[in-house]
Amino acid sequence: MNAYEITVITLAILVTPVMFWMLGKEFRKHKSNTPSSNF
């Protein structure tokens, strides 16, 4: 493994939880904006 691969893997490990957190926040925001929907 070279430095580029290590950098990409480290960025992926750091960015993935942030992406899930942002997606979850957006999902909850949309869910609270539309209480009549079952989603």
C-alpha positions in Angstrom: 0.0 0.0 0.0 1.4 3.4 -0.9 0.7 6.8 0.7 -2.1 7.6 -1.8 -4.1 4.4 -0.9 -3.6 5.1 2.8 -4.9 8.6 2.3 -8.0 7.5 0.4 -8.8 4.8 2.9 -8.4 7.2 5.8 -10.6 9.8 4.1 -13.3 7.2 3.4 -13.2 6.0 7.1 -13.6 9.6 8.3 -16.2 10.8 5.7 -18.5 7.8 5.8 -19.9 8.4 9.3 -20.3 12.1 8.5 -22.3 11.2 5.3 -24.6 8.9 7.3 -25.1 11.5 10.0 -26.0 14.2 7.4 -28.3 11.8 5.6 -30.0 10.8 8.9 -30.4 14.5 9.8 -32.0 15.3 6.5 -34.2 12.2 6.7 -35.4 13.2 10.2 -36.0 16.8 9.1 -38.1 15.7 6.1 -40.0 13.2 8.3 -40.8 15.9 10.9 -41.9 18.3 8.1 -44.5 15.8 6.8 -46.1 14.1 9.9 -49.1 12.9 7.8 -46.8 10.6 5.7 -46.0 7.1 7.0 -42.3 7.4 6.0 
